[in-house]
Every structure is written in C-alpha cells, then in structure tokens.
Amino acid sequence: MEAIKSALNIGSKPAAAPQPTAEQVSELKEKYAKAEQDHVFTFYDSLSKDEQAALYQQLSGFDPAHINDITNRALNPPKTDDADSSSTQSGLEPLPESATASILDSQPEDLEKWYQSGLDLIAQNKVAVVLMAGGQGTRLGSSAPKGCFNIDLPSNKSLFQIQAERIRKVQELAAAKAGASTPAVVPWYVMTSGPTRGPTQEFFEKNSYFGLDKANVVIFEQGVLPCISNEGKILLESKGRVAVAPDGNGGLYQALVVSNVLSDMGSRGIEHIHAYCVDNCLVKVADPVFIGFSAAKNVDIATKVVRKRAANESVGLILQKNGKPDVVEYSEIDAATAEAEDPRQKGLLKFRAANIVNHYYSARFLESIPQWAHKLPHHVARKKIPAADLSSGETNARGTGEDDPDTSKADIMAQGKRWVEAAGATVTGEKASDGIEVSPLISYGGEGLEYVKGKEVVAPAVFERDPVTLSLAESAGQNPGGNGELTQQPDYVPVLVLAWAYILSVRWVELFGEGRLMRYTDCKAQIRHGSPEPAHDGTSTYVDIGARNAEEMRWWAAVLAPGQGWLAAESDGQYVSPWSVCLQESNFMIVCEAKESTFS
C-alpha cells in the first residue's frame, strides 16, 4: 500500500507523534525551502510545543515539490492555438457519433434491452455505487455536508435520503426480476472530505442509514491539497495550520486505493461501478439502462451528459481534444467556441455535451489507478480562503433561479407530475404546476404507478410509499335482502374501523406532538349535510357519521378520499398517518350534521 501511495504522490496521514527533533524540523524546513515554500514556517518559533508538533505533522504529509508541479500545471494550462478562420479553438471537436448513444433517439427496444441487462447485473450483486459527497453546502446556505441538505420538498427529505431510497428501490426491482426472495445488494461507497466525514457519519447513523444495511454503506475520505495563492504560494489558515481543501472529483481515484475501497469491491465481486456527485437531485443511482449500455459495449469508462442549455452556461464539456476524449472546463473555452452551432442540426450548439459528473467505470479499469492517477491534471477552483492575515466567507443565497435549491425542488416535483400523468392520472388544483413528489420507494423511474390510472390527484401532493390496496368489494358478508333472502353485500366495517383509528391517532399527534400538526391530503370524499335519503344508484356508499364539528369532518373526508388514501409514519419531524391505504372500488359519500363543539 505504501508503494501505491508513493506512486500516486499522495501525502500520508501519520499517526499522532511525539515532538519532532530539531534535526527533523531542520530537514523539513530544507525540503520546503528548496520548493520556495518555506514561508509556512514563518510563525513556527512563536507556537506552543503542541502547535509546533501539529504543524510539523501536517506539513510532513505533503510533498512541496509535487504541490509546485501541479500548481504550475493548473495555473498555466496548455493552450490551443487559434488557427481556425471561424475563431474557434483548434483541436476541439464533438465526440464521434460512434462513441455516443442518446436516450432521445435510441430505439425503445434497445433501451429496454439495456434496462433488463442492467437489472440482471444488479441482481447478481455485480454493481456498486460511488457517491462524491466531500463538499459542504456553503453555496446552498448550509455549513453541513451537501447531502444533508433539505431542498424543501414536501416530504422534507435530504439529498442523502432521496438517493438511498433510489438504491433500495432498484435493489427491489432487480430482485423481483430475478425472482429472488431478498433484495439484491448495491454497495454504496460515500466519499467525504475531512470537514464532512464526521457529520456525514453522524447523519447516516441518526437516520438508521435510511433503511439500507449498514454493512453495505462504506463511508470513506478523499485526500486534501493545500490551498494556493494566485502567486502559487501555500496559504496558512492560521499561524499553525495550512489551509486545505478536498482534492477535487479527480481525488476519487487516489481515495479509492488509499481507503481500501477497491479491495472491498474486489471481495464482493463487483464488476461495474456508477459514480456521481451528491448535488444531482435527479440522479438515477445505479441506473440499469446506463449500466446495461456500458456493459454491453464492454467499455472501461462511460459518461452521462445533458444538453448544454446556453452558450454561456458555466459547465464543463465532454468533447474530443486533439483526437482524444477529454473534459474541458468552461473557463478554458473561448466565446466563439462556446457559441458555435452544429452545422448538421440547426438550433443546437456544436459543443453541447455538458459534463454532470455521472460516470461508469469497469472494475478492471479502476484496478489500474496506480499506473496513471498521478498524471491527472488539476483545475483551478478560485475561492475566498480564510488565511493568517484575513478572514472572509462565501455563501450563495437561494433564489438565483439557476441550479439552486429552488430549481432542484421544482425539477423533482415536475418529474413526479410527468410520471403520474403518464400513468393515467389527472393532476388538478390551483397549484397543479407545483407538481407531485413521488417517493423513490414507490417508483425508480416512473414504473409501478398503475394504481393511479383514471384518478384525480390534487397538487401539490406527495406519494410517500406503495399504497396497500383495500378492496372493499371483496369483503362481502351475508345480509338480509328486501325479500327476506340472504344476499351478498360489501362489509365496510374494516375500513370504518381503520378510519376511526386514524382519527384517534391524528388527535393524539396534535395533542402530544410538540405543536406539530398532521399533514392532510387535499383530496377529499364528498360531504352531504343532512339526511342520506337520495336514491342509491350504486355509485356511492353513504357513511352517516352523525353530528360532527369541522375538524372531524375533515378527518373523515381525508380517510375516505377516492384514490388518494392516506399516508404513514414520521419523517424528519413531520407527522403523517400510521398506514397507507388506497380505496379502489368504492366512492364514499359522508353524511353528517355540523356542530360547533370541539372534539374530545
């Protein structure tokens, strides 16, 4: 392992050590002096013994000559010459069509073939997921890890929970296809950074790993690099500590080796790996289509892209540079190149394959990391860094209108609305445009929503979990008919008992739930005030609940709502009801007399 670390030029993390000797300090100072980085020792003599030991330990973990090398390459990247009469950068071309496939124009049978193949590989426990979650949510208005962030979905789910539930669902889908009695296993490798490791671990433990087996969630830490000034000098965060930052998405490769993640994958028989970034709220984790496509092509690397929305969008591009596939940052592309149009497809940018950090790797490729990882280029990420002689912070607020928490929420709600409508439901309400949140535990990619066909859903709404169908017409009992004979009539006692239990549980929560209120569905059963005497045409079942106040009528209307049903459990401090039921075959008409007294 030490040989691998050396090949990768990774600074080690030495264990706590005693005070360094004068000779050791002298040798380290000389090492940094040769790299013209010895200013990091400026305050060394004024530090306490413990502070000196801590700084010595931190500086021992870096190779200043290597830091200079990657800094020089990052600050002075090679440039392509302007030789094209159209002023576009030479050497840049879109990837050839033979190297790409698109969901937009692929044949349905091909997509289905890749999907089924991907599910087969998942069912065989050959697929793993790597999540890059080292960043803090400062730009989202939070100091917590990005994955802990709540984008204000109706369910209040964090990004971590959404993605964990997608893993749970795809495991179930794969097991169902294979006819297995237990779910498949998709190990989840969560890469954190120094500042996010502890909070991430605590968040997962607090939330019981979101229903996943703890043994299949591996939290590990990526490396860090010193922060560098515009002049290429290592910055001090304080007099006794170097300012550091995660070593970027490319640091994934080193971290996979150093943390023994690759060894763990090997012991599990993993052959296919999906890697993505935590702040992609719509990511299809372990996407069977993507896995199946990549495996069918027998490639070592594949990348998902989306169409660039505008020429000035700040996003890197996947393209061909000097005849080789490459990722080019938006800051490295001139305006003419960014604005160039595709001569074959009018209205589309020539370079439009936006990099969303969504990759497939074969296990055999990742095993070769030590041979090439140290050659990877670094890119400059300019940020305000608290240093020994200054202090500042940076936070992007909500409401920017582009790639912020509000647009992420809108994307998820719009996706759910499309799924529900595609399944045959009608979305109504004054806020129908607000959309529907569909829990990943119900649907991974729009499947499994057949039960909403022909139903009306009032938006905004949340589909929390698979409904348990209560088919009342099947609960028949013998009742005296009009001619004295026994006839088969539906027995509604079960649902009425459930409804009453629901009302009691609601009241209990509202009385003892620390001021929290239940979240009600906007879908309601019809209410008729007065006598139930109208002719029974067989389309409705009348439930006479007697004299009730407005609260009680609201509860009854919710539990007997057609199609929508009611939901279960407590999520992130928000209460919902104790079960999930959807009434399929009967429409209820509630008969009651209003009263003013309160319920007790």
C-alpha positions as CSV (number, residue, x, y, z in Angstrom):
1,M,0.0,0.0,0.0
2,E,2.8,2.4,0.8
3,A,4.2,1.8,-2.7
4,I,0.9,2.7,-4.2
5,K,0.7,5.9,-2.2
6,S,4.2,6.8,-3.3
7,A,3.3,6.2,-7.0
8,L,0.3,8.4,-6.6
9,N,2.3,11.2,-4.8
10,I,-0.2,11.3,-2.0
11,G,0.7,12.8,1.3
12,S,0.3,10.2,4.1
13,K,-1.6,10.8,7.3
14,P,0.9,10.0,10.0
15,A,-0.4,9.0,13.4
16,A,0.0,11.3,16.3
17,A,3.7,11.6,17.0
18,P,5.9,13.0,19.8
19,Q,7.6,16.3,19.5
20,P,9.8,16.4,16.4
21,T,13.5,16.6,17.0
22,A,15.5,19.7,15.9
23,E,17.0,17.6,13.2
24,Q,13.6,16.5,11.8
25,V,12.4,20.1,11.8
26,S,15.5,21.3,10.0
27,E,15.2,18.6,7.3
28,L,11.5,19.5,6.7
29,K,12.4,23.2,6.5
30,E,15.1,22.5,4.0
31,K,12.6,20.5,1.9
32,Y,10.1,23.4,1.8
33,A,12.9,25.9,1.2
34,K,14.0,24.1,-1.9
35,A,10.5,24.4,-3.2
36,E,10.4,28.1,-2.2
37,Q,7.5,27.3,0.2
38,D,9.4,27.8,3.5
39,H,7.1,30.8,4.5
40,V,4.9,28.1,6.1
41,F,7.4,28.1,9.0
42,T,7.2,31.9,9.5
43,F,5.3,31.6,12.8
44,Y,6.8,28.2,13.9
45,D,9.0,29.6,16.7
46,S,6.1,31.5,18.3
47,L,3.9,28.5,18.5
48,S,3.4,26.3,21.6
49,K,5.0,22.8,21.6
50,D,1.7,21.2,20.8
51,E,1.0,23.6,17.9
52,Q,4.5,23.0,16.5
53,A,4.0,19.3,16.6
54,A,0.6,19.6,14.8
55,L,2.1,21.9,12.1
56,Y,5.1,19.6,11.6
57,Q,2.8,16.6,11.3
58,Q,0.6,18.4,8.7
59,L,3.5,19.6,6.6
60,S,5.1,16.2,6.7
61,G,2.0,14.9,4.9
62,F,2.7,17.0,1.8
63,D,5.4,16.9,-0.9
64,P,6.0,20.6,-1.7
65,A,7.8,19.8,-4.9
66,H,4.7,17.9,-6.1
67,I,2.5,20.7,-4.9
68,N,4.5,23.2,-7.0
69,D,4.3,20.9,-10.1
70,I,0.5,20.5,-10.0
71,T,0.1,24.2,-9.2
72,N,2.2,25.3,-12.2
73,R,0.2,23.0,-14.5
74,A,-3.1,24.2,-13.1
75,L,-2.2,27.9,-13.2
76,N,-0.6,27.7,-16.6
77,P,-2.6,25.1,-18.6
78,P,-1.5,24.3,-22.1
79,K,-3.5,26.4,-24.6
80,T,-4.6,25.5,-28.2
81,D,-3.6,27.9,-31.0
82,D,-6.2,30.0,-32.8
83,A,-5.8,28.7,-36.3
84,D,-9.4,28.4,-37.4
85,S,-10.8,31.1,-39.6
86,S,-14.1,30.9,-37.6
87,S,-12.1,31.9,-34.5
88,T,-13.0,28.6,-32.7
89,Q,-10.2,26.8,-30.8
90,S,-8.3,24.3,-32.9
91,G,-8.1,20.7,-31.9
92,L,-11.6,20.6,-30.4
93,E,-14.3,18.5,-31.9
94,P,-17.5,16.9,-30.7
95,L,-17.2,13.2,-29.9
96,P,-17.9,11.0,-32.9
97,E,-21.4,9.5,-33.2
98,S,-19.9,6.0,-32.9
99,A,-18.9,6.8,-29.4
100,T,-22.3,8.0,-28.2
101,A,-25.9,7.0,-27.7
102,S,-28.8,9.1,-26.7
103,I,-32.0,8.4,-24.7
104,L,-33.7,10.9,-27.0
105,D,-33.1,9.0,-30.2
106,S,-32.3,5.4,-29.2
107,Q,-34.8,2.7,-30.2
108,P,-37.2,1.6,-27.4
109,E,-36.2,-2.0,-27.8
110,D,-32.5,-1.0,-27.2
111,L,-33.4,1.0,-24.1
112,E,-35.4,-2.0,-22.8
113,K,-32.6,-4.4,-23.5
114,W,-30.1,-2.2,-21.6
115,Y,-32.5,-1.8,-18.8
116,Q,-33.1,-5.5,-18.4
117,S,-29.4,-6.3,-18.7
118,G,-28.6,-3.7,-16.0
119,L,-31.2,-5.2,-13.7
120,D,-29.7,-8.6,-14.2
121,L,-26.2,-7.4,-13.2
122,I,-27.6,-5.7,-10.1
123,A,-29.5,-8.9,-9.2
124,Q,-26.1,-10.7,-9.5
125,N,-24.6,-8.3,-7.0
126,K,-22.0,-7.1,-9.5
127,V,-22.9,-3.3,-9.4
128,A,-21.6,-0.8,-6.9
129,V,-22.2,3.0,-6.5
130,V,-19.6,5.6,-5.5
131,L,-21.0,8.9,-4.3
132,M,-18.8,12.0,-4.3
133,A,-20.0,13.9,-1.2
134,G,-17.0,15.8,0.0
135,G,-18.3,19.2,-0.4
136,Q,-20.0,21.4,2.2
137,G,-23.3,23.2,1.4
138,T,-22.0,26.7,1.7
139,R,-23.4,27.7,-1.7
140,L,-26.7,26.2,-0.6
141,G,-26.8,28.2,2.6
142,S,-25.6,25.5,4.9
143,S,-22.3,24.5,6.6
144,A,-23.4,20.9,6.8
145,P,-22.4,18.3,4.1
146,K,-24.3,18.9,0.9
147,G,-26.0,15.5,1.2
148,C,-27.7,16.6,4.5
149,F,-29.3,19.5,2.7
150,N,-33.1,19.7,2.6
151,I,-34.3,21.4,-0.6
152,D,-37.7,22.0,0.9
153,L,-39.6,19.1,-0.7
154,P,-43.0,18.4,0.8
155,S,-41.5,15.3,2.4
156,N,-38.5,17.2,3.8
157,K,-36.2,14.5,2.6
158,S,-32.5,15.2,2.4
159,L,-30.4,14.5,-0.7
160,F,-28.8,11.6,1.1
161,Q,-32.3,10.1,1.8
162,I,-33.5,10.5,-1.7
163,Q,-30.5,8.7,-3.1
164,A,-30.6,6.0,-0.5
165,E,-34.2,5.3,-1.3
166,R,-33.4,5.0,-5.0
167,I,-30.8,2.4,-4.2
168,R,-33.4,0.5,-2.1
169,K,-35.9,0.6,-4.9
170,V,-33.5,-0.5,-7.7
171,Q,-32.4,-3.4,-5.4
172,E,-36.0,-4.5,-5.1
173,L,-36.7,-4.2,-8.9
174,A,-33.6,-6.3,-9.6
175,A,-34.6,-8.9,-7.1
176,A,-38.1,-9.1,-8.4
177,K,-36.9,-9.6,-11.9
178,A,-34.6,-12.4,-10.8
179,G,-37.4,-14.0,-8.7
180,A,-35.3,-13.6,-5.5
181,S,-36.9,-13.5,-2.1
182,T,-34.4,-11.0,-0.8
183,P,-33.3,-7.7,-2.4
184,A,-30.1,-7.5,-4.4
185,V,-27.2,-5.6,-2.8
186,V,-25.8,-2.4,-4.3
187,P,-22.9,-1.3,-2.1
188,W,-22.9,2.4,-1.6
189,Y,-19.4,4.0,-1.2
190,V,-19.8,7.5,0.1
191,M,-16.6,9.6,-0.4
192,T,-16.4,12.5,2.1
193,S,-13.7,15.1,3.0
194,G,-12.0,16.0,6.2
195,P,-14.7,18.6,7.2
196,T,-17.6,16.4,6.2
197,R,-16.5,12.9,7.3
198,G,-17.8,13.2,10.9
199,P,-21.1,15.0,10.2
200,T,-21.9,12.6,7.3
201,Q,-21.3,9.5,9.5
202,E,-23.4,11.0,12.3
203,F,-26.2,11.9,9.8
204,F,-26.3,8.3,8.4
205,E,-26.4,6.8,11.9
206,K,-29.0,9.2,13.2
207,N,-31.3,8.2,10.2
208,S,-30.5,4.4,10.5
209,Y,-28.8,4.5,7.1
210,F,-32.2,5.3,5.5
211,G,-33.2,1.7,5.6
212,L,-30.1,0.3,4.0
213,D,-27.9,-2.3,5.6
214,K,-25.1,-0.6,7.4
215,A,-22.6,-3.2,6.2
216,N,-23.3,-2.1,2.6
217,V,-22.7,1.6,3.2
218,V,-19.0,2.4,3.3
219,I,-18.1,6.0,4.2
220,F,-14.5,7.0,3.3
221,E,-12.5,10.1,3.0
222,Q,-10.8,11.7,0.0
223,G,-7.5,13.5,0.2
224,V,-6.8,17.1,0.6
225,L,-4.4,19.6,-1.0
226,P,-3.0,22.9,0.3
227,C,-4.8,26.0,-0.8
228,I,-2.6,28.1,-3.1
229,S,-2.5,31.8,-3.6
230,N,-2.6,33.4,-7.1
231,E,1.2,33.6,-6.8
232,G,1.5,29.8,-6.2
233,K,2.2,30.0,-2.5
234,I,0.8,27.7,0.1
235,L,-1.7,29.5,2.3
236,L,-1.7,29.4,6.1
237,E,-5.2,29.1,7.6
238,S,-3.7,30.3,10.9
239,K,-0.2,30.7,12.3
240,G,0.0,27.0,13.0
241,R,-2.1,25.3,10.3
242,V,-2.1,25.1,6.5
243,A,-5.4,25.9,4.7
244,V,-6.5,22.8,2.8
245,A,-9.4,21.8,0.5
246,P,-10.6,18.5,-0.9
247,D,-8.5,17.4,-3.9
248,G,-11.5,17.6,-6.3
249,N,-13.5,15.0,-8.1
250,G,-10.3,13.6,-9.5
251,G,-9.2,12.8,-6.0
252,L,-11.7,10.0,-6.2
253,Y,-9.1,7.7,-7.8
254,Q,-6.5,8.1,-5.1
255,A,-9.1,7.8,-2.3
256,L,-10.4,4.5,-3.8
257,V,-6.9,3.0,-3.4
258,V,-5.8,4.5,-0.1
259,S,-9.1,3.8,1.7
260,N,-9.2,0.2,0.6
261,V,-12.5,0.7,-1.2
262,L,-11.1,-1.1,-4.3
263,S,-10.2,-4.1,-2.1
264,D,-13.6,-4.2,-0.7
265,M,-15.2,-4.1,-4.1
266,G,-13.0,-7.0,-5.2
267,S,-14.0,-9.1,-2.2
268,R,-17.7,-8.5,-3.1
269,G,-17.2,-9.5,-6.8
270,I,-18.1,-6.0,-8.1
271,E,-17.5,-5.6,-11.9
272,H,-19.4,-2.4,-12.7
273,I,-19.3,1.0,-10.8
274,H,-21.6,4.0,-11.1
275,A,-20.1,7.3,-9.7
276,Y,-21.9,10.6,-9.3
277,C,-22.0,13.8,-7.3
278,V,-24.3,14.4,-4.3
279,D,-25.9,17.6,-5.5
280,N,-27.6,15.9,-8.5
281,C,-31.1,15.7,-7.2
282,L,-32.5,13.8,-10.2
283,V,-29.6,11.2,-10.4
284,K,-30.7,7.7,-11.2
285,V,-28.5,5.9,-8.8
286,A,-27.2,2.6,-10.3
287,D,-29.2,3.3,-13.4
288,P,-29.9,0.0,-15.0
289,V,-30.0,1.5,-18.5
290,F,-26.6,3.2,-18.1
291,I,-25.1,0.1,-16.5
292,G,-26.6,-2.2,-19.2
293,F,-25.4,0.0,-22.0
294,S,-21.9,0.3,-20.7
295,A,-21.6,-3.4,-20.0
296,A,-22.9,-4.2,-23.5
297,K,-20.3,-2.0,-25.1
298,N,-17.6,-3.6,-22.9
299,V,-16.1,-0.1,-22.2
300,D,-13.9,0.9,-19.3
301,I,-15.4,4.4,-19.0
302,A,-18.7,5.9,-20.0
303,T,-20.2,9.3,-19.1
304,K,-23.7,10.6,-18.9
305,V,-24.2,14.1,-20.3
306,V,-27.1,16.5,-20.7
307,R,-27.5,19.1,-23.4
308,K,-25.9,22.4,-22.5
309,R,-28.7,24.9,-22.1
310,A,-27.0,28.1,-23.3
311,A,-23.6,29.0,-24.7
312,N,-22.7,31.0,-21.6
313,E,-23.7,28.2,-19.1
314,S,-20.9,27.6,-16.7
315,V,-20.5,23.9,-17.2
316,G,-17.6,21.7,-18.4
317,L,-17.9,19.8,-21.7
318,I,-17.2,16.3,-22.9
319,L,-15.5,16.5,-26.3
320,Q,-12.6,15.4,-28.4
321,K,-9.4,17.3,-27.9
322,N,-6.5,16.7,-30.3
323,G,-8.1,13.4,-31.3
324,K,-8.7,12.2,-27.7
325,P,-11.8,12.2,-25.5
326,D,-11.4,15.0,-22.9
327,V,-13.2,17.1,-20.3
328,V,-12.7,20.8,-20.9
329,E,-13.8,23.3,-18.2
330,Y,-16.0,26.2,-19.3
331,S,-13.2,28.6,-18.3
332,E,-10.9,27.0,-20.8
333,I,-13.2,27.6,-23.8
334,D,-13.4,30.9,-25.6
335,A,-16.7,32.6,-26.5
336,A,-16.6,31.8,-30.2
337,T,-16.1,28.1,-29.5
338,A,-18.9,28.1,-26.8
339,E,-21.3,29.8,-29.2
340,A,-20.5,27.7,-32.3
341,E,-23.6,26.0,-33.8
342,D,-23.9,22.4,-35.0
343,P,-23.8,22.6,-38.8
344,R,-25.8,19.4,-39.0
345,Q,-28.6,20.2,-36.5
346,K,-29.9,23.8,-36.7
347,G,-30.5,25.4,-33.3
348,L,-28.2,23.2,-31.4
349,L,-24.7,24.1,-30.1
350,K,-21.8,22.3,-31.7
351,F,-20.3,21.6,-28.2
352,R,-23.3,20.7,-26.1
353,A,-22.4,17.6,-24.1
354,A,-22.4,19.1,-20.6
355,N,-20.5,17.2,-18.0
356,I,-22.6,16.4,-15.0
357,V,-20.0,14.2,-13.2
358,N,-22.0,11.0,-13.8
359,H,-19.7,8.1,-14.8
360,Y,-19.5,4.4,-15.3
361,Y,-16.2,2.5,-14.6
362,S,-15.3,-1.1,-15.1
363,A,-13.6,-2.7,-12.1
364,R,-10.7,-3.7,-14.3
365,F,-10.1,0.0,-15.2
366,L,-10.1,1.1,-11.6
367,E,-7.6,-1.5,-10.7
368,S,-5.1,0.3,-12.9
369,I,-5.3,3.5,-11.0
370,P,-1.7,3.5,-9.7
371,Q,-0.4,3.5,-13.3
372,W,-1.9,6.8,-14.3
373,A,-3.6,8.7,-11.4
374,H,-0.6,10.8,-10.6
375,K,-0.6,12.2,-14.2
376,L,-4.1,13.7,-13.9
377,P,-4.2,17.4,-14.5
378,H,-5.6,19.7,-11.8
379,H,-8.0,22.6,-12.4
380,V,-8.1,25.9,-10.6
381,A,-11.2,26.5,-8.3
382,R,-11.0,30.1,-7.1
383,K,-12.5,30.7,-3.7
384,K,-12.1,33.0,-0.8
385,I,-9.9,31.2,1.8
386,P,-9.6,32.3,5.4
387,A,-5.8,32.9,5.8
388,A,-3.5,34.0,8.5
389,D,-3.9,37.7,7.6
390,L,-7.5,37.8,6.5
391,S,-10.9,36.2,7.1
392,S,-13.9,36.1,4.8
393,G,-16.8,33.8,3.9
394,E,-18.8,32.9,0.8
395,T,-22.4,31.8,0.6
396,N,-24.8,31.8,-2.4
397,A,-28.3,32.5,-1.3
398,R,-31.5,30.9,-2.6
399,G,-33.4,32.5,-5.4
400,T,-30.6,32.7,-8.0
401,G,-33.0,30.9,-10.4
402,E,-30.4,28.5,-11.8
403,D,-29.1,25.3,-10.2
404,D,-30.2,26.3,-6.7
405,P,-32.3,24.6,-4.1
406,D,-35.5,26.1,-5.5
407,T,-34.9,24.8,-9.0
408,S,-33.9,21.4,-7.6
409,K,-37.1,21.1,-5.8
410,A,-39.0,22.2,-8.9
411,D,-37.2,19.6,-11.0
412,I,-38.2,16.7,-8.7
413,M,-41.8,17.9,-8.4
414,A,-42.1,18.3,-12.2
415,Q,-40.7,14.8,-12.7
416,G,-43.2,13.3,-10.4
417,K,-46.1,15.1,-12.1
418,R,-44.9,13.8,-15.5
419,W,-44.8,10.2,-14.1
420,V,-48.2,10.4,-12.5
421,E,-49.8,11.8,-15.7
422,A,-48.0,9.2,-17.9
423,A,-49.6,6.6,-15.6
424,G,-53.0,7.9,-16.5
425,A,-53.8,10.2,-13.6
426,T,-55.1,13.8,-13.9
427,V,-53.3,16.4,-11.8
428,T,-55.6,19.2,-10.8
429,G,-55.8,22.1,-8.3
430,E,-54.9,25.7,-8.2
431,K,-51.2,24.8,-7.8
432,A,-51.1,21.9,-10.3
433,S,-47.9,23.5,-11.7
434,D,-46.3,22.9,-8.3
435,G,-46.1,19.2,-9.2
436,I,-46.0,15.9,-7.4
437,E,-43.3,14.4,-5.2
438,V,-43.1,10.6,-5.8
439,S,-41.0,8.8,-3.3
440,P,-38.2,6.7,-4.7
441,L,-39.6,3.8,-2.6
442,I,-42.6,3.9,-4.9
443,S,-41.0,4.4,-8.3
444,Y,-37.4,4.5,-9.5
445,G,-38.1,5.8,-13.0
446,G,-41.9,6.2,-13.4
447,E,-42.8,2.5,-13.1
448,G,-45.2,1.0,-10.7
449,L,-47.8,3.8,-10.7
450,E,-50.5,1.9,-12.5
451,Y,-52.8,2.2,-9.5
452,V,-53.3,6.0,-10.2
453,K,-54.8,5.4,-13.6
454,G,-58.0,7.3,-14.0
455,K,-57.7,9.1,-10.7
456,E,-57.5,12.7,-9.9
457,V,-54.6,14.0,-7.8
458,V,-54.7,17.4,-6.3
459,A,-51.2,19.1,-6.5
460,P,-49.0,19.7,-4.7
461,A,-49.0,16.2,-3.3
462,V,-46.7,13.5,-2.0
463,F,-46.7,9.8,-2.9
464,E,-44.7,8.5,0.1
465,R,-44.8,4.8,-0.3
466,D,-46.5,1.9,-2.1
467,P,-50.2,2.0,-1.2
468,V,-51.8,-1.0,0.3
469,T,-54.9,-1.7,-1.7
470,L,-58.0,-2.1,0.4
471,S,-60.6,-3.6,-2.0
472,L,-63.8,-3.3,-0.1
473,A,-65.9,-5.1,-2.7
474,E,-64.0,-8.3,-1.8
475,S,-65.0,-8.0,1.9
476,A,-68.6,-9.3,1.4
477,G,-70.9,-10.5,4.1
478,Q,-74.4,-12.1,4.3
479,N,-77.2,-9.5,4.9
480,P,-81.0,-9.8,4.8
481,G,-82.3,-8.7,1.4
482,G,-85.6,-6.9,0.7
483,N,-87.4,-10.2,0.0
484,G,-86.2,-11.8,3.2
485,E,-83.4,-13.8,1.5
486,L,-79.7,-13.5,2.4
487,T,-77.7,-11.5,-0.1
488,Q,-74.0,-10.8,-0.6
489,Q,-73.3,-7.1,0.5
490,P,-70.0,-5.4,0.9
491,D,-68.9,-5.2,4.5
492,Y,-67.4,-1.8,5.3
493,V,-66.6,-2.4,8.9
494,P,-62.8,-2.9,8.3
495,V,-62.4,0.5,6.6
496,L,-64.5,2.3,9.1
497,V,-62.5,0.8,12.0
498,L,-59.3,1.9,10.2
499,A,-60.8,5.4,9.7
500,W,-61.7,5.7,13.4
501,A,-58.2,4.5,14.4
502,Y,-56.8,7.1,12.1
503,I,-58.8,9.9,13.6
504,L,-57.7,8.9,17.1
505,S,-54.0,8.8,16.0
506,V,-54.4,12.2,14.4
507,R,-55.8,13.7,17.6
508,W,-53.0,12.1,19.6
509,V,-50.3,13.6,17.5
510,E,-51.9,17.0,17.5
511,L,-52.3,16.9,21.3
512,F,-48.8,15.5,22.1
513,G,-46.7,16.2,19.0
514,E,-45.0,19.3,20.4
515,G,-47.2,21.6,18.5
516,R,-46.8,19.8,15.2
517,L,-49.9,19.2,13.0
518,M,-50.8,16.3,10.7
519,R,-50.3,16.9,7.0
520,Y,-53.6,16.2,5.3
521,T,-54.3,15.3,1.7
522,D,-56.2,17.9,-0.3
523,C,-58.2,15.0,-1.9
524,K,-61.5,14.6,0.0
525,A,-64.6,12.5,0.0
526,Q,-67.8,14.2,-0.7
527,I,-69.8,15.5,2.2
528,R,-73.6,15.7,2.3
529,H,-75.2,17.6,5.1
530,G,-78.4,16.2,6.5
531,S,-80.3,13.0,5.7
532,P,-78.8,10.4,3.4
533,E,-82.2,9.8,1.7
534,P,-81.2,10.2,-2.0
535,A,-81.7,7.2,-4.3
536,H,-78.9,4.7,-4.2
537,D,-77.7,4.3,-7.7
538,G,-74.8,2.0,-6.7
539,T,-72.1,4.6,-7.5
540,S,-71.6,5.8,-3.9
541,T,-71.6,4.3,-0.4
542,Y,-73.1,6.6,2.2
543,V,-71.5,6.8,5.6
544,D,-73.6,8.6,8.3
545,I,-71.2,10.0,10.9
546,G,-73.9,12.0,12.8
547,A,-73.3,15.4,14.3
548,R,-69.6,16.3,13.9
549,N,-67.5,19.5,14.0
550,A,-65.3,20.8,11.2
551,E,-62.2,19.0,12.4
552,E,-63.9,15.6,12.5
553,M,-65.5,16.1,9.1
554,R,-62.0,17.0,7.7
555,W,-60.6,13.8,9.1
556,W,-63.4,11.6,7.7
557,A,-63.1,13.3,4.3
558,A,-59.4,12.6,4.2
559,V,-59.6,8.9,5.2
560,L,-62.4,8.2,2.7
561,A,-60.9,10.2,-0.1
562,P,-61.2,8.4,-3.5
563,G,-58.0,7.1,-4.9
564,Q,-55.6,9.2,-2.8
565,G,-55.9,7.5,0.5
566,W,-53.7,8.5,3.4
567,L,-50.1,8.1,4.3
568,A,-47.8,6.7,7.1
569,A,-45.1,7.4,9.7
570,E,-43.0,10.3,10.9
571,S,-40.3,11.7,8.6
572,D,-37.8,14.4,9.7
573,G,-40.1,15.7,12.4
574,Q,-43.1,15.9,10.1
575,Y,-46.0,13.6,11.0
576,V,-48.1,11.6,8.6
577,S,-50.6,8.9,9.5
578,P,-50.0,5.3,10.6
579,W,-50.6,3.5,7.4
580,S,-51.0,3.8,3.7
581,V,-54.3,2.8,2.1
582,C,-55.9,3.5,-1.3
583,L,-59.6,2.8,-1.8
584,Q,-60.0,1.4,-5.3
585,E,-63.5,0.2,-5.9
586,S,-65.9,2.4,-3.8
587,N,-66.8,6.1,-3.7
588,F,-67.9,7.3,-0.3
589,M,-70.4,10.0,0.5
590,I,-70.2,11.3,4.0
591,V,-73.5,12.2,5.6
592,C,-73.3,14.4,8.7
593,E,-74.7,17.3,10.7
594,A,-72.4,20.2,11.5
595,K,-71.9,21.2,15.1
596,E,-69.8,23.8,16.8
597,S,-68.5,21.9,19.8
598,T,-64.8,20.8,19.8
599,F,-63.8,17.2,19.5
600,S,-62.6,15.4,22.6
